[in-house]
Amino acid sequence: MSAKLPKGSRITGDSRNDLASTLVQRYERGESIRSLADDIGRSYGFVHGVLAESGVTMRSRGGATRGAAAEARRQALREARA
């Protein structure tokens, strides 16, 4: 996506559905809510709310931060962004 949304604008209808589907796909590929929020220029709460509306099962907090598992996760994210 990478295009920042206008600050304070309401996102409704088809544009909200399109945004939600994009966010769901990216979240399910392993991106964090914070990185999604930074990318589109919205708050963590907004992105979390859109994902929750879409029925996404949220991951637990934290995650692999060291070792082979963390490196594999970072590599998968790099490939997904490319």
Secondary structure, DSSP 8 states (H G I E B T S, - for coil): ------TT----HHHHHHHHHHHHHHHHTT--HHHHHHHHT--HHHHHHHHHHTT-----S----SHHHHHHHHHHHHHHH-
